[in-house]
Amino acid sequence: MSDDSLDTTVPIPLEPKPQDNESTTDLTESVVSAQNLEPEPEPEPEPQEHPDPDPELSESDLPVPASDEPNLAQSSAAMAVGTIASRLTGMVRDIAIVAAIGFGVFGDTYSVANTVPNIIYILIAGGALNAIFIPQLVRHMSDDSDGGKIYADRLLTLVAVFLLGVTVLVVALAPLIIGIYGPSAWSSDDVNTAILFARFCLPQIIFYGLFAMFSQVLNARKQFTAPMYAPIVNNVVVIITALLFLGVVQSANPTTASITSGQIALLGLGTTLGIAAQAGVLIPVMRRAGYRWSPRFDFAGAGLGKVRYLAGWTFLFVLTNQISYVVITRLASKANVLASADPAISSAGFTSYSRAYLLFMLPHSIITVSIVTFLLPQMSRAVAAGRKSDVARDIGDGTLMASAVIVPAAVALFLGGPYLAQVLFSFGAASADEARFVGVILQAFMLGLIPFTVFYVLLRGFYSFENTKTPALINIGMNLINIVAAVTLYSVVDVRWKVPALALGYSLSYVITVPITWRILSRTTGPLPTFGVIRGLVRMLIAAVLAGIAIWAVLSLVTQGLGSSRIDLLLALLFAYAIGAGAYIAAARIMHIEQINDVTNVVRDRLPTLRVKK
């Protein structure tokens, strides 16, 4: 950093109310309610080492108790609009951030520091809130004579006090934390910049927890839409922050040697302010819903320490994810340092990896989550009634319904990934070549999108039986596979291909783990519809490949006739994807892939749909 940067060897005093994180990067699907009011852990993030880079995912993933489904039906249109608006503004947010920080080493220092708060939150609190406390909160609000207010007051107070203490501690330990996640190849300027960013971003932790709790208080009172819209506020704050940063920083390509402490504070505090605002906007909504938080410190005997066994396995699940995440983060950031030594190689590191992962998660967050969210109460009721075969059937239904869109999406994003990434990210400090390479990394991720979807559905099968131990043990094995595959591929490929190799290792871990997980779950549910699912997937793959041929042909022809500007590439993509969608739908009808109609109903109505036709 330049001479006026702050001394990062001592903790940076923060404002009494730290403006919270933009680490919008990954609030993951951070909040989950109970199926039939039973503890249903939803470890975060689903993708092994990634806390999902979008806080929007948190609330769009919220399953609701079965008793609330009619209310949800009435609110579904508003929820759908909120989800779409959150996703769109979230994409603009990420475009603005990449334009501000670029894909070089400086960008990685910000991305790592801005992701760490979410990692820590998920590790020390997110899993417990999702798996243990939130289901209890829903139950107390339903059963207690005061509507669960005293319990909610205690729980909110406990979470706030605990996370505040954690925040103070981790801000002081920022150098140690960055030493864990940052690569040894970083220079002293790189390390100091990351530490300073971390000190401004780490206060996000408390606001992640408050957002999760506020959202659940509202959901328990059948107020579902506000948490869907809250991330829009975060996105707008971060977009403004990025634009201000672009205006303040004179260099088109900022580096850790040229950046000042004031510029770091602007970007770090601005992103933190986004998360604070996301949580804060829910306070007046809670008041209108009839709940006013009154801090209570009488925790003893309040029933806040239940279900330790489940919490322990959930913690293990999350911990193994974070070990894998440390390895991937360090390797990706190191790859950027190595690439910076060769001017002929485009910058590609952790920022590139995380943006490719963001695009990878889009079809999952829009399609799979919508479908599985409304299968959860159904599976939970089946378990309570002892109908294990119904759970097996629901697993098959959910897998095929999600795959009906996920399979063609994987093919489309694989073929158009480089063009799409160039359209989205070639602004400001990010060059066209660097942006386009994000699409290459995305192609490696796309190879794992289908098994990733199946794994997501299978986990819900375990959770419907309140089984957190088996997923935790499976997750350990999957993370080991990911680490071994990633390190092996990383070590044998050229510098240019090291980050795509990490994404490929991630995909391979799901490809290998899913068949094993399928077999293990069948021991609990009874026979799963294996052959029906395989037949359905094969038909979908054939239809998607036919559509892919159409997409490839159109892209090849259109891009030759048009220029290479963003608008030209965008037009080419829109035209190619429109042709591809038509080809897939036509092929699906010919091949009797009836799940297309079911998915349309789910996305449109946000309600459980017809059974899968096998």
N, C-alpha and C positions, 0 to 999 in steps of 0.2 A: 504494500500500500504506500501511498505517498506520505511525505513527512508529517502531514497534519493528522494522520490517523491516530486513533486512540491506542493507548498501551493495552494490549489484550492479555497481558500477564496477570491482570487483576480483574475481578468482577466489575462489569459495567453497571453502575447503579441505574435501575430502571424506574420509570414513573410508578407511583403508587398503584395506578391502574394500568398496567402494561397494555398498550394497544396491541391486540393480539394478532397472531400468526396469519399469514396468507398461506401458510403451509397448506393451503387449500390443496396442496399437492396430494394430500392423502388422508382425508378423514376416514377413508375406507367406509365400509358399510358399518358405521360405528354404532348403531343402536338397533336393538332387536327386542320386540315384545314376545310374550309367551304364546305358545299354541295352547288353546284351551286354558290359558293362565298357568301353564306348567313351565318350569325352567327349560328353556330351549337355547342352549348356547349357540352363538353364531360367531366363531372365532374370526378375528379380523387381522389382517386382510385375508380374503379367501386365497388370492394368488399368493402362494408361499411367501416370498420375501418382500412382497409389496404391500405397504399399507395403501390401499387404492387411492390413486392420486386425485380423487375428487370428492369433496365433502358432499356433493349432491348425492352420491351413492348412499350416504349414510341413511338418509331418510326415505329414499325411494325403495330401500330394501326392508322397510318395516312391516313384518307380518303383524296382523292384528288378531285379537281374540275372535273366536268364531262368533261370539255374540255381537260383535261390532260390524259384521259384514254388511248388514242392510244399510247402516249409516255410511259405510264406505261406498256402497253402490251409489248413494245419493250424492256423494262428494267426488265421485270418480272423475267427472269431467274437469273439475277444478284442479284435482290432483295431477291429472295427465298434463294439463296446460302448465302447471308449475314445474313438473319434471322436465318437460321439453324446454321451457324457458331457462331452467337451471343448467341443462346440458348445453344449450346454445351460448348462454353468457359465459359458462365455464370454458367453452372452447375459445371464445374471444379473449377471455382472461389469459389462457395459456399462450395464445398467439402474442398478446401484448408482453407477457413476461419473457418469452423467448426473444422477441424483438429487442427487449431491454438488455438481457444478459448474454444472448448468443449461445453457441454450443461449445465454446472453448472452456479452458480451465476455470476462468472467472465464473462462468455460468455454473460449473459443477460445484464451486464453493458455496454458491447460493442454494443450489438445488439440494445438496447434502444437508446443509444447515437448516433448510426449511422443511426437510422431511423428518429430521430427527425428533422434533416435538411430537409428531404423530406416532412415530415408532414407540417413544417412551410412554405416551398416553395409552396406546394399545397394550403395551407390555404390562404396565403396572395397574391399570384401571379398566381399560376398555373391555377386556375379556370378562372380568368379574361383573362389571355393570351389565353387560349383555346377557351373560349366562345366569347370573344369580340375583342381583339386586333389582333389576328392572322387572323381571317376572313377579317378584314379591311386591314391588310397587303397584303393579297392575292389580294384583290380588287384594292388597289392602284397600285400594281405592274402590274396589268392587264390594268388599265385605264389611269394612269398618263403618261404624255408625257416623263418623265424621267425614266419610268419603275418603278416608286415608290421608287427611291433611297433616295430622301430627306425624305419621310415618314419613310422608313426603318431605315435611320440614326437616326432620332429623336426617333423612337420607341426603337431601340437597346440601345441608350444612356439613355433614360428614365428608361428602365428595369434595365440596369447595375447600374445606380446611385441609384435607389430605392433599389435594392437588396443588393448593397454594404452597404448602410445605415442600412438596416435590419440586415445584417450579423454582423456588428459592435455592434449593440444593443443586439442581442441575445447572442453573445459571452460573453458580460458583464453580461447578465442575465442567464447564463448557470446554476448556482445553483438553481434559481427559476424554470427553465424549467425542470430540472431533478427532482426537488421536486414534480412537477406535474405528470410526467410520471413514476417515480420510486416508488416502494412500500414503505410504512412506515416500513416494516419489514427488509429493508436493513440495514446493519451495517454502521458505519461511514466510514470504508474502502470501502465498496461497493459504497456508495454515492460519496465519493471523487474520486474514480476511474471513475465512470460514468460521473461526472462533467468534469474531465480532458479529457476523451474521447470526450465529447460533444464539448469542446472548440477547439479541433483539427478537429472535423468533421463538425461543423456548417458552416464553409466557403463554404461547398458544395452548399449552397443555391444559391449563385450568379452563379455558374457554371451550375446548373440545368436550370436556366432561360436563360443563354446564349446558352446552347445546344438546348433548345426549339426554341429560336429565329433563331439561325443559321440554324437549320433544316428546318424551314419554309421558310426562304429566299431561300434555295436551292430547296425546293419543288416547290416554285412559279416559279422558273426558270427551272422546269422540270428536276432537278437533284435529283432523288429519291434514288439512291443506297448508296451514302456516309453515310447518317444517319443510314442506316441499319448496316453498317460495323463499325461505330464509337464505339459502345459498346464493340467491341472485344478489342480495345485498353485499355479501362477501365478494362476489365476482366483480361487481361494479367498483367497490373500494379498491380492489387490487388492480383493475384496469386503469383507474385514475392514478394510482401509485406508479404503475409502470410508465404511463405517459409523462408524469412529472419527472421520473428518473431519466427518461429519454431526453427531456428538455434540459435537465441540469447537467447531464454528462455530455461533454463536448465530443469525446472520442466516439467514432462509429463502432469501435471494437474495444470496449473497456477491458482492462487487464487488472490483475491483483496488484500490480506495481503502480498503476496510474490512478486507481480508484481512491477516493478520500473517505475518511470516517463519516463525514456528514452525508455523503451519497449512500454509504452502506446503511446508515441509520434511516434514511428516507425509505429505502427499499425494504429493509427488515421490519421496521415499525409499521410501515404501511401494510405489509402483508399480514402482520399480526393484528392490526386494526380490523382487517377484513373478517377474521374469525371472531373477534370480539363483537363486531356489529352483527354477525350472523346469529350469535347467541342472544345478544341484547334485544334484537327486534322481537323475540318471542316473549319477553317479559310483559309488555302490555297485552299481548294476546292471551297469556295465562290469566291476567287480571279479568279480562272480559269473559273468560271461560269460568270464572268464579274461584280462582286460586290465587292467593297472595302468599308469597314465601315469607315465613317468619322464622329466622334462624333459631334452632334449638340445639343445645349441647348436652342434653340428657340422653346419651347414647346407651348407657348400661341397661341391659335387659330389653332393648328395643327390637330384638329380632333381626339385627343387621348382620349377624355372622353365620347365617344358615348355609347349608349345602356346601361345606368346605371341600368335600370330596370332589364334587363337580367343578368347583372353582380351581382346584389344584390341577386337574387334567386340562382344563381350558388354558390355564397359565402355561402348562407344558407345551400345548399346541402353539400358542403365540410365541413362546420363547424359541422354539425350534425354527419358526418362521424368521425370527429376527437374527438368529445366528447365520442363516442362509443369506439374509439381507445384507449383513455386514460384509460377507465375502463378495457378493455381487457388487455392492457399492464401491468397495475398495478396488476391485479389478476394473470396473468400468471407468472410474476416475483415473486410475493409473494408465489405462489405454489412451486417455486424452492427453496426458503428459507425454507419452511416447509419440503420439501423432503430432504433437506440436513441434517436435524436433525435425519433422520432415514437411517442408512447405507443400510438397506434392500431394499430401494426404489431408483430406478434409477432417476438421475437428469432429470427434465423436467420442462422447464419454457418458457419464451418468445422466446428464441433462438429455442427451439424445435417447438414451435407453428409457428414461422415465416418460418422455413424450411419445415414444413408440408404444410403450405400455399403456399410456392413456388412450391411444387410438384402439389398441387391442381390446380394452375394456368397454368401449362404446357399445358394440352389439350385445355384450353380456348385460350391461346395466340397463339397457332399454328393453331387451327381449326376455332374457333368462330370468332376471330378477322379478319382472312382472308376472311371469308364469308361476315360478316357484313360490312366490309370496302367497299366492292364493291356493296353492296345493297344501301348504303347511297346516292350516287348521283341519283340513280334510284328513290328512294323514294322522294328525294327533287324535282326532275323534276315533279313527279306525283302531289305533293302538289301545285307546281307553276301552273300546268295546271288544278287544281281543281279536279283531279281524286283521291278522297279519297279511293275509293274501291281498287285502285291499291296499295295504301299503306297497306291496310289491307291484301291484297294478298301477298305483299312482307314480311310482318311480319310472316305470316304462312310459306312462303318459307324459310325465314331465320331460323326460329325456327326448322323446320324439317331437313333442310340441315345440320345445326350445330349438331343437336341431333343425326343424323345418325352415327356420330363418337363419340360424347360426351357420349352417353349412354353406348356403350361398353367400352369406356375408364374408365368411372366411376366404372363399374363392375370389370374391370381388375385391376385397382389401389386399389380398396377396397380389393380384394382377395390377391394381391401380395404386398400391401403397406409395411408391416413390412419387407419382404425380400428385397424389393427395397431400403428402407431407410437404412438397414444394409449394403447393397452393397455400397451405396453412401457415407455414413457418418461415418462409423466405422474406422476412421483414427485418428492418433495423440492423442489429448486430449479427443476424444470422444470414449467411450466404445461401444462394440457391443450391449449391452443391451440398452444403451441410444439411440443409433442410431435406433435400432429396434422399440423403443417406439415412435419415430417420425412417423413411419408407422401406429401405432395405432391412433395417432392424425389425420393422413391423412385419415384413414377410417371414422372418424367422419365428416371430411370435405366432403368426397365423397358423403355422403348422400344428400348434398346440391348442387352438381355440376350441375345437370340437371335444377333445378329451377334457379340457378345462371345464366345459359346460356340463359334461356327464358327471365329473367329479363333484361339482357344485350341487347337482341334484342328489347324488349318492350321500353326501354329508347330511342332507336334510332327512334322509331315511334313518341314519343313526340317531340324529337328534330327536326324532319323533319318539324314539324309545328311551330318551334321556340318557343316551350312551355317549359320553364324552371321552371315555378312556380309549376306545378303539380308534376314533378319528385322530386322537393325539399320537397314538403309536404309529398309525399309518403315515401321519404327517412327518414323523421323525424319519421314516424310511424314504419318503418322497423328497425331503430336503437333502438327505444324504445323496440320493441319486442326482439331484439338481447340482449340488456342490461338486460332486465327482465329475459329472458330465461337463459342467461349465468350466471347471479348472482344466480338465483335459483338453477340451476344444480350444480354450483360450491359449493354452501353452503351445499348441501345434500350428496355429494359423498365423498369417502375417498380421502386422500391426493394424492394417486397415480393416481387417475382418474380426478383430477381437470382440468388439461389442456385439455384433450380430451373433457371434459364437455363444455369448452369454445368453442371449434370447433363445437360441436353439437349444441350449442345455435346459433352460426352463421348460420349453415345449416337450422335450424328451422325457422329463421327469413325470409329466402327466400321461404321456403315451404309455409309459411303462407301468405307472401306478394304477391307472383306471381299471384294467382287467382284474388286477388283484383285489382292489377295493370292491368291485362288483361281486366277486366270488365270496368275499368275507361278509358282505351285507346279506347275501342270500342265505347264509346260515341263520340269520335272525328272522328274516321276513318269510323264509321259504323260497321256493324257486322264483327267480325274477324272469320276466319275459325276454330272455336273452335273444332267442332266434327272431322274435317279432321285432325287437329293437334293431338287430343287425340287418334284417330285411329292409326295414324302414330307412336306416342310415344309408344302405347301399343305393336304394332308389333315389334318395336325396342327393347323394354324391354324383350319381349319373346325371341327374337333372342339373345340378350345379356346374358340373364340368361342361355340359352342353351350353349353359349360359356363359360360362367362362370363356369358351371359344368365341362366342359372339362378342363379349367384352374385349377380348384381346384383339380380335379383328378390327373392331371399331376404333380402339385406341391406336392401333398401328396405322390405320388409314387417316384418321382425323388429325393425329399429332403431326403427320407428315405435311398435311395441307395447312395447318395453323402454325403460328409462331410458338415460342417457348415462354411467353409471358404468363403470369398467373391467371389472367382472365381467359386466355386461350386454353390453358390446361384445365381450368374449371369447366369450361364449356365442353371440352372433350370428355371429361369424366362424367358430367351430367348426362350427356348423350349416350355414352357407352353403358353407364349403369341403367339408364332407362331401357335400352335395348336388352341388356342382360336380365333385368327384372321381368320384362315381358317374356323372354325366352324361358326363364325358370318357371314362371307361372304356367306357361303353356305346357312345358314338359311335365310339370307336377300334375296337371290335370290329366294328361295322357297316361301317366304312370299311376294315377289314383293316389296321390299323396294328399290325403284328406286333412292332414294336420294343418295345412295352410289356412283353411277356413277357421279351424279352432284358434290358431294364433291370432288371426285377425279379430276374432271376438274378444280374446283376452286383452289385447292391446287397446281395443276400442272401448270395451266396457270395464276393464280392470276387475273382472270377476272370473271365478272358476268356470271352465268350459266343458265341452263334451268330452267323453272318453276317447282315447286314441283308437282309431280303427286299425285292427291288425289283420 
